[in-house]
Amino acid sequence: MIPFTVKPLAELPADFGTLRDASVAEGFGMLPRLEQQWAEGKQFQREGEILLGAMAGGQLVAIGGLTQTREPHILRVRRVYVRPDFRRTGVGGTLMRALIAHAQSQNARELELLTDTEAGARFYESLGFIRVTEEGTTHRRCLAPIELTQ
């Protein structure tokens, strides 16, 4: 297994285009949308928002973020993509657990997301998300408050 690190992204990495192209080749449009929104100044900068990247061997191999919703204590999981050759290596799960931990640190009570693949649905369900039938949302996960110890 290739070691990887997950870190916040203040800029789209130079090799973002490689990850974007891989997503497009699979029929996904989330990374071209991310790139367009980034150029428009929508850069995960509002309170509670974050964009994380997983790096392995100096390359971006996965990405995902959280954005605000209209509900003050709900964050939306956005733009999650793992390069095909890094699936089932722990990268996606580690990335999502980092997003969940960030949401908890922001006192979010719930996460929501939209996935349009059965493989994606199974992945999110393995992380505690449940299926819902709502317009624009396929899964939700309640977050337990962080317990502070002294």
N, C-alpha and C positions, 0 to 999 in steps of 0.2 A: 504494500500500500504506500502510495506517495504521500508524504506529510503535507498538510495544508494548514493555512491560518485563515481566520475570518476577521475582517476588520472593517470599520466604518469607511465609507468612501466620500471624500469631499469633492472629488472630480471623477469623471468617468475615466478609467484607466486607458492608456494608449492602445491596448489590445482589445478594448471593448468591441470593436468591429468584428473580430473573430468570433466572439461569443454571440453577437447579434446575428451574424450570418449563419451560425449553426442553428439558432432558434428559427430563423426564417426557413432554412432548409427542411425543418420539421413541420412547417406550416404554422408556426406561432408568430404573432405580431406584437407581443408585449415588449420586446427589446427595441424594435424600431420606434414604438410609442414612447418608451423611456428616453431614448435618444432625442426625439423631437421635443418632448416636454422639458428635458434638461436644457436644450438650446433656447427654449422659451422662458427659462428662469424658474421653472417648477422643479426645484432641486432638493426635495426632502428637507426643507429648512424650517418649516413651522414647528412649533413646540411639540415634542413627542415623536416627530418623524425621524426616520433614519434609513439610510441605504447601506447595506453591507455587501461586501464582496469576499468570496473565498478564493485565495491564491494558493497555487501549487506549482512548484518549480518556476516561480516568477511569473506565472500566467494566471489570468482571471479564468476560473473554471466554474463559478456559480455566482449568482447575484440575487438579491431580494431586498425588499424594504417594507416599511410601514408608513402609512399616511393617516392623517386625521379623517374623521367622518363628521357628519352633522351632529352626531351624538358625542358629548364631551368625554365619555369614558370608553368609547369603542375606537379601536384602531383597525385599519384595513391592511391586510397582507397584500403586497403588490409586487409585480414584476419578478416573481421567483422563477429562476431558470437554472438548471444544472446541465452542464455539458454532458452529452450522452456517455462518453467514456469515463465519466466520474460518477455516474449513477450507481447506486448500491455500494458505495465506498464509505458512506458516513458523512460525506460533504453536505448533502442536502439536509440531513437531520441536524447536523451541527449548526448549519446556517439558520434553520428554523428555530432551534432551541435558543440561539443568540437573539433572534427577533422576539421570541416569547419573553425572554429575560428582560430585554429592553422595554417591552410593553409593560411588564410588571413594575419595572423601576419608574415608569411614568404614571403609575397608579391606574393603568387601564384595567377595566373590569372584563373586557371581552375583545376577542379578535374575530374578524370576519374576512371572507375571501370568496373569490370566484374561480373555479377551475372548470375546464371544459373537456377533461380527459378522465377516464376511469382510473388510469394509473396515478394521476395526480390526486384524485379523490381518495384512493387507498393510502397514498403517502400521507396526506393530511390527516386522515382518520387514524393512522398509526401514531400520530402525535397528539391525539385527544380531541380533534375537531369532529363535530357531528354534522351530518347532512341536514340542510334546511331547504324548504321550498319557498324562497323569497325572490322577488325580482332583483336580479343583479348580484345575488349572493347564493352560493351553494353550500357553504360550511361556516360554522361558528365554533368558537371555543371560549368557555368561561375561564377566567384567570383567578386563581386563588391569590389573596393578598400575600405579600411578602411578610414573613414573620421576622421581626427584629429580635435578636438575642443580645444579651448584655454580657 
